[in-house]
Amino acid sequence: MNPQVEGMAALGGTYVFDLRVSNRTLKLNRFFWNMINAEARDAYLADSERSMSNAGLSDGEKAMIRRLDWIALVRHGVNFFVLEKFARVVKTPNLVVYALMRGETFEAFMRTRQVPSLR
């Protein structure tokens, strides 16, 4: 085991993204990374199923994307920073993603913020 991540599994809500995970989820992370390109965004919006299939994603990975299951994607091994790119494509603000990742509604999440009225 990598000594730098030793004990991390005991920290709730911590998901290690290391070389092993990166290698296992390379196609999926590349799919999201490619959302920086207008062509990739347009292709996804025009035909999401074809776009995901062309990226070589597994049925399970496609299902997480269809559900917009943000926390499942992170647990599976998606790098959060590329996931944020995809959130823009599907017009989901960061705060909504954060709320869903915590298992909360957006309204409940905002009540936990220092300035709950600020959106």
N, C-alpha and C positions, 0 to 999 in steps of 0.2 A: 504494500500500500504506500502511496505517496505520503511521506511524513508531514507535508504541508497541509494536508486535509485530514489528518488523523484526528478523530473525535468529532468531526463536523456532523456526522450522522446523528449525533445526540442533540444537535441544535435544531429545534423545530423550525421549519420554514426555510432551511438552508439546503440548497440544491447545488451540488458540486458540478462545475463545468470544467472538466479537465480534458487531456488529450484522448483518453479512452471514450468519454462521452462525445467529444467533438467528432471523432472518427465514426462512431456509431450513427450519429445524426447529421452527417455531412450533407446529404441530399436535402434534408429538411431545412437546415440552416441556410444552405445556398438558395433554396427556394425563397425564403424570406429576405435574404440579403439582396437578391435580385430585384426586389421591389423598389430599389433605388432607381431602376430603369423604367422609363415611361412605357416602353414596349412590354415589359413584364407585367406592369400594373394593368395596362390595357388588355393584355391577353387574359389575365385572371378575371377581370371584371366582365369581359365578353363571354368567357366560358371557363368557369372555375374548375370544373371537372377535367377538362382537357389540359388545362394549365398544370394541375396537380399531377395528372398522369404523365405528362411530358417531363415533369421533374423527377419521375421515378419514385414517387412517394408511396408508402405502404397504405393499405386500406385503413389501418388504425390511425395513421398520421392524417390521412384525408378526413377521417371522421372527427378528429380533434379540431381541425381547421373549420370544417362545416359548422360545428357547434360553437366555434369561437371560444373554446375551452382553454383560456389563457394559462391557468395554473397547471392543467394537464400537460400542455405543451412545454412549459418550463420543467416540470418534473420529468418529462420524457427526454429532455436534453436540449431544448431550444435556448439559444442565447437570448437573454431578454432584450438586448439592444437591437437585434434583428427583428424580434417580435414587435417592437415599437414601430418599425417601418411598416409592417403589415397592418398594424392597428390604424395607421393613417389611411391605408388603402380602403379599409372597410369602415372608415369614418367613425372610429371609436376613440374618444379622447383618452389620454393617459389616465386621468383620474377615474374614469369608468373601468379601465383595465385593472387598475390597482384595487378598486373596490371588489371587482369580481374575483381577483386572485385571492383576496382575503375572505371570500365567501359571503360578501355583504352586498346589499343594494347600494347604489350610488348615494342615495339619501342618508343611509345609515353610516356609510363611510365618511361623508362630509361632516356629520355630527362629531366625528372624532378629530377633526382638524382644528388647528388653532383659530382659523378664520373660516367657520363653516359656510358663511354666505359668499365667500370668494370662489368663483368658478373659473 
